Amino acid sequence: MKKIATLLLAAGLVFGVATGASAIDFKAKGQWIMSFDYGQHGDFAGGNSSKGGHTGYKKGEDDFEARQRVRLQLDAVASEALSGTVFFEMGDTLWGKADQGGALGADGKIVEVKRAYIDWMVPQTDLKVRMGLQGVALPSFTTGSTVLNDDVAGITASYQFNENVGLTALWARPFNDNSSYTKDYTGKAYDNYMDNMDAFALLVPLSFDGVKVTPWGMYSAIGPNTFRKDDDFRSGPWGAGSYAKAGLFPVMGALHKDGSSANGARKLSSYGDAWWAGLTGEVTAFDPFRFAWDFNYGSVTWDDDGRLNRSGWLASLLFEYKLDWATPGLYGWYGSGDDSNPANGSERMPTLSANNTNNFSNFAFDGDPYIARDGAIGHGMGGTWGIGARLKDMSFVEDLKHTFRVNYIGGTNSPSMGKKLSLNDMYANSGEMGMEAMYLTTQDSALEIGLSNTYQMYENFVINVEADYIALWLDTSKSVWGARHRNAGGGSIPQTNDAWNINASFVYSF
């Protein structure tokens, strides 16, 4: 009898656990990407090393490389009003690279938490709240956000008043508690002090019959020690080479000096103020014709004499017409550029992180949908202008689509600024120089040609083959880029090469 009672009790516990667990609905999503690239001159500087070039696609990157990435998302759904999400990423793993787990034996420690958040609704209301590490993209109907599109920790609250008007509020904390420095006069360490960066945004999506418009604004307070390393307020590990630092400061800090001290020695003592505002929208009332636009303005003010300040604007337009076999489109953009005086700061629009987004370009800017090589011109579009044409989603055979695009890209920065810069430095590491994009002057231009082909082999399996080419023309005369090289004892001007790349990606999504 005791054995029967024990068995019944154990069964009751098992069913009790099963009953409790069944209240949560677990859903899994994921994506595997196997990517193979072959290309040359990805930074336009390959070739003759005696003229500033190097071998390989880029410095430290082979012509041919294979890599992979795995993303797994798990949603724990309690109800429509409550759920939790964790999003893991394994990779990018370069095949053969030991510290990424791609060498013989594998076993690399490469699992990352990309996103982790909870979604919940305030009872008896339509107010939705998301808390945690999440993907945040500011509004755009053309290129994708040129201000912020990335993963960040924060809280988002959204409310739909009616079918026409909504409201979204955001608080994000991109940086905090990363600095480490010593106060000179005492030797006492002041770690993680005034090094936080906080951003607050408000979006008002408006939707009407055939028209969508979203005005938005964002303010950010930037601690004086956010990008600090020792006494250099711009060289900390969380700023050096990052998109944030490159997008929030003027180009080449060494240019912004007062005659007695380099920019690195310039002290910041109070919080910087950054703000952005935009008006984006689209008109589809005349379907199959679509018209879309983005206009963004931004400004960053520091507590120095204005040499580190940065402000400017970027606008883009898109016209599309949907046909049965393709969607032809014409588009263009223009971003304000620096004037000839570095002492008054920068006239380019600041960016926080324009990574992982660009619907106009898969190669010149960050627009590739998978993990192929991109960003050859840069991660942002500040200081550039361009016009382009594309045939999107051409299809003549079932399950096979093609997109062909041509872009002409020019610079909007003063040629006088080019005289103060070095091509060697720009080729080596544009991010370190405060360049989220190559620093193109009004005398420089580029032509991008790209063709992507997507084959839907199975419902969840896609093969994408893409070929891209960029011809770059820089003014290497003494009045622009040749100045520093010719003035330095007749040194040779670095060789400039056209960039190209071919990628094949195999993508399994579920």
N, C-alpha and C positions, 0 to 999 in steps of 0.2 A: 504493500500500500504506500509505504514511504517512497519507493522508487517511482510509482505512478505519480504521486504528488510532486516529486522533484521534477519529473519530466514535464508535467503540466505547467509547473512554475517556470521552467526554462523556456517552454514554448510561449508562455505568456510574455516573458521578457523579450523574446525574439520578435514576436508580433507587435509588442509595444514599441520597440525601437523602430521597426519597419513602418508602423503607423505614424510615429513622430517624424521620421525622415520623409515620408511621402508628402508632407506639407510643403516641402521645398522642391521646386522643379529645377533641376540642373540642366543647363543647356551649354553645349560646347561648340565653339567655332575655331577655325584654324586655317593656316595657309603655309604651304611649303614652296619655296622658290629655289630652283637650281639655275644659276646664271653664269654665262660664259662670255667674256669680253675679249676682243682683239682690236687694238687701236694704237695710234701714235700721236705724239705732240699734244697731249691733253692740256698742257699749260702753255702751249705755243712756243716753248723754249727748247724742245728736244733738238738733237742733231750735233753740231760741232761744239764740243766742250770748250774749245779755246775761245769761242764767241759767246760764252754764257749758257751753252746748251748742256744736255745730258742725254744718256741713253735711257730707253724705257718710255712708257706712256707718260709718266710724270716722274719727278725725282722720287726714287724709292718704290716705284710701281712698274711692273713688267708690262711689255706689250700685250701679252696674253695672260689672263688671270681667270680662275674659276672660283666661284664663291656660292654660298648658300645662306638661307635664312629661314627660320621656322618661327611662326607665331601661333600661340594657343590662347584662346580666350574662354574663360569659364564664367558663366552667369548663374548665380544662385537666386532664383526668382521665388519670393514668398507670395507675392500677389502683384496686381498692377500698380500698387502703391508702394511696394518695397522690393528692392533687389540689390544684390552686390555683384561686382565684376572685378575679376583679376585677369590681367592680360600679360602673358609671359612672352619674351622674345629670346630666341637662341640664335646668336649670330649678330652681325654678319660674320660668317666664317670663311676666311680665305683658305682655299684648299692648299695644304702644305705648310701653313703658318702655325708654328707651335703654340704661341701664346693665345691663339684664338681656337685652339683645339682641332686644327686642321692637319697637323703633322701625323706621322706614323704613330699609331697607338691612340690617337684622338684624346678623349677624356679632358678636354679643356673646360675650365670653369667659366662658361659663357652664358649662363641663364640669367636674364635680366627681367626685372619687374618693370614693364613699360607703363602700364596703367593699373590702378587699384582704387576703386571708388564705390560708394553706395549711392543709389537713387532712392528717394523717398518723396512722398507727397504729404503736404499738410492736410490733416483730416478735414473733411467737409469743404475742401477748396480745390481749385485746379492749380495750386502753386506747386511746381516741381523743383526739387533741390538735388544737386549732385555734389558730393564732397569727396575729395581725395585727389590722387594723381589721375589726370584726365587729359584728353586731347582738346585743345582750344584753338579755334580758327576764327579770326575776326571776319566780318562779312565781305564777300566778293562775289561778283557775278561774271567776272571776265578772267583774270589771271590766276585767281586764288589770292589769299591775303598776302600783301607785301609788307605787312607790319608784324603780325603774329600768327603763326600756324605751327604749333608744336605741342608736346606734352608738358604739363606744368601742374604743380600742386596748387589747389585752390578750391573755391566754392562757387558754384553757378546756380542761380535761382531764375526760373522762367515762369511767366504767367501769360495765358492767352485770354485777353479781355473779351474778345468776340472773334468772329471769323476773319476780321480785317486787321485787328490791332493786337500786337503782343508786346512783351517787355522781358528783357533778359538782363540780369545784373551779375557781375563777376568780381570776385576778389581772388587774385593769384599772387603767389610768392615765388618768383623765379629763383632768387638767391637769398640765403641767410646762413650765418654761422659757418662760413667757409674760410675766413681770413685768419692770418696768424702774423703778428708783427710785434715789435718792441718799442716802447716809448723811450726815446733816446736819453732824456735827461735823468731818468731813474733806473733804466734797465729793467723795469717791471713789464711783464708781458700783458698785453691787452688783446686777448684773442676774442674774435667774434663780436667786436664792438662796433656799432653803427655800420654794419656791413649787410644789412637787409635791403632787399629791393621788393617793393609791393606795388601791384598794379590793380586799378579799379576801373571797370568798364561798364558802360550802359548801352544797350542796343534796343532799338525800337523797330522791329520788323512790321511793315505794313503790306498787306496783301489785298488787292482788289481784282476785279475781273480783267485778266490779261495784263496786269501791271503789278510788279513787286518793287518796293523801295525800302531800304533800311538805312536810316541815319544812325550813327553811332559815335561814341567818344570814349577815350581811355586816358586816365591819368596815372602816372607812376612816380613814386618817391624812391630815389636811388641813394643809398647810403654812401658817404664819402670813402668808405673802406670796402665797398662791394668788390672792386677789382684791384685791391691793394696787395702788394707784396713788399714787405719791409717799408722803405720810404718811396717806393714807386707806386703811385696811385692808379696806374693803368696796366701793370704787368702781373697781376696776381694770377694764380692758376685757374681761377674761375672766369677770367677775362681774356687771357692771352690766347689768341687764335680762335676765340669763340665768335659765333655770329653776333652775340649780344654786344660784346665790346666793339667789334668792327662796325656795328650799326649805330652805336650810341655816341661815338667820338668822331672827330674829324680825321681825315687821312693823315698818316705819318706824323705822329706826335712831335717828332724832332723839328718839324716845320713851325710848330706853334710855340715858339720860345720868345722870351722878352729881351733877349740880348745878353742876359747874365746867367740864365739857367735853362737847361733843357726841359722839355715837357715832363719827363719822368720825375724831375725834382719839384714840380709844381705841387703845392700842398692843397688838398681839399679838406675843408673843415665842417661843411654843412651839407645837408641833403640836396641832391640835384633834383630838378623838377622836369619831368617829361610828360608831354601830352600829345595825343593824336585825335583827329576827328575825321570822319568820312561820310560820304553819301554814295551809296551803291544801289543799283537797281537793274531791272530788265523789263522789256515790253514784249509780250507774246500775243497781244490782242489781234495781230495781223498774221496769225499762223498760216503758212509755215515760215513766215519771216520772224526773226528774233533780233532785237536790239538790246545791248547791255552796256553798262558803264560802271566804272569805279572812279571815285575821286578821294584822295587821302592827303591830309596835311599833318605834319608832325614837327615838334620842337623839343629840344633838350637844352636846359640852361644849368650851368654849373656855377660855383661860387668864385670863379677866377675872374679875369678881366674880359672875358668873352672869347678868348682864343680857343677854348674847348667847346663852346656852344655849337649847336647844329640844328638847322631847321630847313624845311623845304617841302615839296609836294610831288605827287605822282598821280597821273591820270591815265586811264585806258578806256578804249572803245572797242566794241565787237559787233559786227553785223553778220548774221547767218541766215541761210535759206535752206530749209530741209527738203530734199528731193527723195524719191523712192530709193535711189541707189547710192546717195551720198549727201553730205551736208557741207556745201561750200561756204567759206567764211572769209571775211576781210577784217583786219584788226590793226590797232596801233596803240602806242603808249608814249608818254613823255614824262621824264622826271627832271626836276630842277637840278642844276649842277653848280659846282663851286666857282666863285669868281676868282680873280687873280690875286687876291689878298688873303693869305692864310692867317693873318693876325686878327681877322674878324670872325673866325670860326668857319663853319662849313655851311653851304647852302643846299646840301643834299638832304632829302627826307630821311630822318632817323628810322631805324628798324629795331625791333626786339628779337625776332627770329622769323625770317621769311623762308626758313628751310622747308623742304618737302612739298613745295607747291609751285607750279607754274603751268597754266593750261595753254600758253602760247608756244612753249619750247620744251622739248624733251632732252636737249643736249646743252644748249648755250646756258640755260638757267636750270634750276632744280625742278624738272618737270617729269622725269621718268617715273612711270607708275610702279615699277618694281625696284630692283637694286642694280640696274645698269649704271654705267658711268654717266654723269651729268654735271651741271654746274661749271662748264668750261669757261664761260664768261664770268659767272658768279652766282652767288646764292640770292642776291637781291637785284633789283632793277634800278636802284637809285643812280643818278648821274648818267642815265642812258635814255635814248629814245629809239623807237623802231616802228616799222610797218611790216605787216606780214599777210600771207594768204595761205589758206589750207583747204584741202579736200578731206573731210573727216568721215570716217566709217564708210568708205567706199566698199561696196560688196557686189561682186559679179558671180560668186560661187557660194553656195550655202555654207554657213559657218566660217567663212573666211572674210576678214575685213582688212582694209588698208587705210592709212592716213598719211597724206603727203603734205609737207609744209615748207614754205620758203620765208625766211625772215631777214630783213636788212636792219642792222643795228648800228647806231651811232652814239657818240658820247656828247654830253652837254657840259663837261667841265672845261674850264679855261685852259688853253694851251700853255699859258704862263705857269700853271701848276705842274704841267708835265716837265718843264725845265728844271724844277726843283726835286723831281723824283728820279729813281733809278729803275731801269728795266730789269736789272738783275734782282733787285729787291722785290719788285712786283711779281716776277716769275717765281721767285723762291717761296714766298709765303705772303700772299695778299692779305690774309686774315690778320696777321700780326701788324699790318700797316694801317689798320682801320679801313680796310677795303672789303666790304661784303660782296663787291663785284670788281672785276678788272677796272682800273681807273682809265676810262676812255675820255679823251678830250674831244673838242669839236672838230679836230683834225683827223680823228681816228674812226674807223668803221669796220664792220664785219658782216659776212653773209653766211647764213645758216641754211642748210638743205637737209631735210630728214624724211625718211620713209619708214613707217612701222607697219608690220603685218601680223595680224592676230588670227590664229586658227583655233576654234573651239572644238577640240578633238572629242572630248566627252563633256557631259554636263558640268563636271567639276574640274576639268583639266584643260588648260590653255597653253598653247605654244606661241610665243611672241618673238619675232625676229625683226631687228631694227638696225638701220644704217644711218649714220649722221656724219655731216661734214661741215666744218666752219673755216672759211677763208678770212684771215685777219689782216687789216692794213693799218699799220701804225706810222705816224709821221716821225721818222727818225732823223729829221733835219736838226740843226743846232738850235732852232727856235722852239723845239718841243722835246722829244725824247732823246735826241742825240746830244743835248747840251752837257749833261754831267759827264758823259763818257768822253766827249771830245775835249772838254775843259780839263779833264783829269789826265793831262800828259798825252793826249791823243789816243786814249784807249779805244779799243774796237767796240762797236755797237753790238749787243747780243743779237744772235740770229733769231728771226721770227719764222715759225713754220705754221702751216695750216693744220688744224686738229681734225681727227676723224676717229670713228669707233664703230664697230659692228658688235651687236649683242644678240645672244639667243637665250631666252628665259623660258623655263618649264615650270608652270605654276599649277599646283593642286590646292584648291580651296574648298572648304566645306562649311 
